[in-house]
């Protein structure tokens, strides 16, 4: 019988995980860490994580290596070339390339998290440069100051254009951003009133977008007194946001989102469970990294509550396979395949972002997810470590069918394969009639169609 939240006390679950003989920090748990804190990890990365141990492995994820600065510069130049085509779909491919190759996987995972929380779609904005600016904004604040992120996203041209808030005058205040910053971005339903939305909207009057840039128009600002969430003053936009961020519900709301995103998307975490994260968030002035450090080093994170208890998103699935197997492919084509599965980067379905969790799985998407893996491994453009799949595995000494299946399962599957499923995969890989390269690709497609493969 699986462990449930009812079987644990928060006080115990939030203690630090200490490797033991019964629960060593091995490649399987290191793979769990990297699937959640990134997309997946290569065999080399797993070995390094085990060598470091859980705490130092988490520190490395939270403190990217110096090589990130050079990578950022290269990606910025690549983005500028991509923008020249004025096609946001190419920019989606650029971001997938970045996810695949980044030396800072947790930063990129958090950039995706914020993109889903502060959802903005290129289908409506239609200006790739503005979408890139927003993407870089999320990355800049990925592990940092949540308050700074909220203040900057309030001025972000892509966000305001998406919410039809490019002009906000004192005669008819635009309530769109005020509503979303309370309902979706910071507080959640039940923690504000319609009157609070109306009053907060007045704080943002005079905020405009001109020629793709934020501009404050003092002649359109309402300088009168406003009452927001029980506080009264002649608030401007930043002061109105400060009132929101000071609400106890704000820290609990964000920490709850982080907990479900990184631990288990099908659990209902009560305020009692979220409280330790909320306290840490408040103590560190709404800085994200300490909350993630607490989460990734907890007993809860390495328990049955978490391991194998999230459904992979299409992006996690596609990029995860490429990162684990050192694969490269045409990322624009991958972006379009992800569109068919409902998660093309830069194109969330609405302001609520992607629902995630069980919403990823139905009869049609299961087939599509399996076909995504098939398209990745069978594409003539895909390379694994710069060579074929067979050559890549030979370099690693993976010659037998049994060793190869165990290796793939360790890298790509969050829960142990049953004896029967493992035997079926071994038989598929070992049987004759085709080249080993073809059998390897067929086996990966079969692996990608398994229910176990859908879990992260």
N, C-alpha and C positions, 0 to 999 in steps of 0.2 A: 504494500500500500504506500502511495507517495506521501511524502511529508507535506503538510499544509501549514499556513500561518497559525492556525489554531494550536499546532503542536509546539510552537516556539513562543518565547517571551522576548519582546523587543530588547530588553536589557541584555539578554544573552546573544541575540542575533546581531546586535551592533558592536559586540566585542570584536577585537582583531582576530582574524583567522591566523592560526598558528599551525603550520604543517606538522603532521604526526604520522606514525606508522599506519594508522587507519585511513588517513586522508593526506597523503603526501602531495606536495606541489610538483606534479609531474607534467609531462607534455600535454596530457588531456586537459588539466585545469589551466595550463598556460594558454592552450588553444581557446578555452572558454573566455579567458580574460581578453584575448586579442579579438575574438569575434564580437565581444560587446564593446570594448574600448576602441575598436577599429572596425575592420570588415572581416579580417582573418589574418593569419600569419603564415609565413613560409616555415619550412622545417628548420632552417638556420635560426630564424627568429625565435622559434619555440625552444630550441636548445639554449639560446642565450638567456631567455626569460627564466628557464629552470635554473641555470647557473646563478643568476642574480637573486632568485628567490622572490616571493610575492611582493614584498614591500618595495624592494629596489626596482623590480620590474614596473610597478605602478609609478614610482618616481620618474623613471625614464619616460614613460608615456606622458606624464604631466609636465615634464621638463624636456622638450625636444632637443635634439643634438644641434651643435653649431651649424651643421650642414644644411639646416632648414633655411637659413638666411639666403644661401646661394640658390637653393631650390625655389624659394619664393621669387627671387629675381628672374630666374629662368621662366617660371610660370607666368609672371607678369608680362614678360616680353612675348611669350607664346599667346597670351590673351590679347595683346594689342594687335598681333597679326590676325588672330581670329576675328576681332571686331571689324577689321577692314571689309569683311564680306557682309556685314550688317545682317547676320542671320543668327538669331538666338539659339537655334538648334545646334549650330556649330559650337556655340559657347557651352551648351549642355555636354557635348562631347569633350570639350576642354576640361570641364570640371570632373568628368569621369576619369580622364587621363590623370588628373591631379590626385583623385582619390586612389587610383591604382598605384601611383609611384611615390606618394608622399612619404617622407621620413618621419612625419608627425601624424600618425593615423588617428590619434584621439582628437587632435585639433580639427581634422577633417570631419570626423564623426560628429563633433559638436557643431561644426558649421552646418552640417546636414540637419542636425537637431533644431538649431535656431531657424533654419530655412522652413522647417515644418511647423514651427511655433509661430513665427512672424511671416506667414505664407504670402508670397507675392508671385504672380505668374507672368511670364514673358508673353503669354497669349494675349494679355491685356495691355501690358506696359509697352511692348513692341520696340523698345530701345535697348539693344544689347548692352550698351555702355552703362546704362543705369542699373541693369541687372548685375553686371559685373561689380559695380561700385557697392551694391548691397551685399553681394557675395563676399567681397573683401571686408566689409563691415562685420559680418558675422564671424569671419575668420579672425579678425583683429580682437574681438571680444570673446572668442570661443571659450576660453577657460578663465576669463577675467571678470570684470566689474559688470554685473547685470544691470545696475542702475545706469551706468554709462551707455550700455547697449540700448536700453529703453529710451534714453534721452536722444541718442543719435538716430535711432530708427524713427523717432517722431519727426525728424527733419529729413528723413531719407526720401529722395525724389521718387524712386520706384514704388515705395510703400504708399506715399500720398497720392500718386497717380493711380495706383491700383484701387485705392479706396475712394476715388473721385474727390480727393481733398486737396487738389492743387490750388484751390482758392478757398479762403475761409474768412468771410467778412463779418463785421459786427452786427449788421442788420439781420442776416440769416446765417448764423453759425452752422457749419457743417459738423454733424454729429458722428460721422462714420468712424473716424479714428478714435474719438473719445469712447465710443461704444466698444470697439474691438480691443482697445488697450485695457479696458476693464474686464470684458467678458472672456477674451481669448488669450491675451498677452500676459496679464498680471494678477487678476483676482479670481476669475471664475464666476459663474452664475450664483446669485444669491448673496453676493457680497457688496452690492451697490443697488441704487434705485435709478429709475428713469430720470429723476430730478438731478441726480449726481452726473449722469451723462450730459444733460443739458448744460449744467454749470461748468463741467470740465471743457465742453466744446467752446465755451466763451473764452476760456484760458488760451486756446489755440488760435483765436481770431487774429488776423494779420499775417498768418503763416501762409506763404505762397510758394509755388514753384514757377520760376521763370527761366526759360532757355535751359532746362534741365538742371537747375540749381535751386537750392532753398534760398528764400529771401523773406525777411521780415518787413512787412508794410505797416509802419506805425499808425498810419491814417485809418487802417481797418481793424486795429486792435481795440477790444473792449477793456477799458481801464477801470471799470466799475468793480465793486465788491462781488465776490462769488463764494458760495458755500459748497464745498466738495467733501463728501464723506464726513460731515460734521465739523469741518474746519473752515473758517471764514477769513478772507483776505482779498486783496486786490491782486490775485494770482495771475502770473503769466504762465506760459506752457510748461516751463521747467518746474516752476513752483507747484503747479497742479500735479505733475508727475511725481514730485517729491511726496506729496500727500498720499498718492497711491502706493508708492514704494514703501512708505512708512506703515502701511496697514499690516497687521499680523497675517492676514490672509495671503499677502503677496509671497512671502517666503514659503509658506506651506504649499501654495499653488505650484510654484516652480519646482520645489523639491519633490512634490508628488509626481510631476511630469518626468523629472529625471529618474526617479525610482522606477516608474513603470517602463520607461524607455530602456533602461540599462539592466533591470533585474527581471521583471516578469510582467508582461502586458495583460495577463488574464487574472491577476490578483486584485482584490480591493484592499488597498492599504489605508487603514484608518488613520486619523490624526495622531493617535498614539504611536503608530509605526513611523510616521513621517517626522515626528517631533525632534528626534536627535539630529536629523539632517537640517531641519529648520533652525534649530539652535546654533549649529555650526555656521549656517548661512548668515544668520544675523550677527554672530560674533565676529565674522570676517568681512563685515560691511557688504554683504551680498556678492561675495567673490565665489565663483563657481568651482575653481580647482580644489579648495579644501573639502567641499561637499563630495566631489568625485573621489578624492583620495580616501575619505571615510567610507564611501560606498564600496570601492574596489578592493579595500583591505578588510572588509567585514566578513564575519562568519556567514551572514546571510547571503552574500554574493557567491560563496562557494558551496552553498547548501543545495539540497534538492529543490528548494523553492525557486532557485535561479537557474541552475544548469539545465539547459534544454527546455526552458520554459518560456521562450519567446519565439515568435514566428519570424523567420527572416523576411525582410522586405525585399522586393526585387533588386534594388540597388545593392543591398548587402549580399544577396545571392550571387549576382553577376560579378561584382568587384571582388567578393570574397574568394571565388574560385580562381580568379586571375592572380590575386595576391598570394594565395596559398601555393599555387603551382608556378609562380613566377611567369605568368602568362601575359602576353601582349596581343592586342587585336585592334580593329578599327572601332574607335570609341563613338564615332557619330552613328555608325550602324548599331552599336550596342544601345545608345540612347534611344533610337527608334524602336528597338525591341522592348526596351523598358517602358516605352509609351504604351505598347500593347498590353503590358501587365499593370498599367495604372500608376507608374512612378517614374516619369521622365524628369530628370533634374531641371529646375527652373520652371516647371509646369505643374505645380500642385493644383488639385481640382477646384479648390475654392479657398476662401480666407481662413477656413479651419484647418487647412493642410490635409495630409493623408490620415485616414482613420487608423491605419495600422492594425496590428494584432490579427485577430481572426478574419478581419475584412480582407486580408490578402488572399484568403483561401476559399475557393469554391470550385465547382466541377470544371469550369472553363479555365480558370487561372492555374489549376494544377497541371493541366496539359501544357499550358503556355509556359509555366515555370520549367517543366521538363524540357520543352523545346528550346528554352533559353540556354540551358546547359548544353544541349545538343548543338545549337548554332555556335556556341563558343568553342567547343572542342573540335568540331568538324570543319570550321571555317578554314579555308586555305591560307588566310592571313594570320591566323593565330600561331604564335611561337611560344615555346616554354623554355625559359632560360636561354633564349636565342636559338633553340634547336627544336627538333621534333619531341613529342611526348616520350617516345621510346628512348631516344638518346638522353633526355633529361633524367629519366628514371635509371638508366644504366649508369650515368655519372654518379648517382647516389647509391649504387650497389643494389638496387631493387630489381632483382632478376626473377625471383619466383612469384607466382601468382598470389600465394598466401601473404608474403611480405609486402607486396604492392598493395593489396586490398587493405591490410592493416594500416599501412602508411596513409592511404587515402582517407580511411575512416577517421584516423586520428586528426588529420588536417581539416577535414570537411564536415564531419558529422558530430553533433553535440551529444548524442546519446549512443550507448553501445549498440552495435548491430546484433540482432538475434543470430543464433547458430545457423538457422536455416537461410537467412538472408545473406550472411557472410559466405556460406557454401555456394549459394547461387551466383554471387559475384565472382568467386574464385573459379567456378566452372566456366562462366562466360569468358573470363580472361584467359583461362588455360586451354580452352578448346581450339582445335585446329580449323583449317579451312579459310583462314584469312591471315594477313600479316599481324604481328604483335601490335604495331601502331594502330591498326584498325580496331583490334580487340580492346586496346586501352581506351580508345575514344568511345567505343560502344559501352564499355564498362562504366565510364564516367557518366555517360548519358543515363544508363540504368540507375546508377547511384543517385543522380540528380532527380530521378522520378520517384524515389522512395519517400514515404511519409517522414522518416527520420531526418532526411536531408532538409526538410522545410524548417526545421527548428534551429535556433541559434543558442 
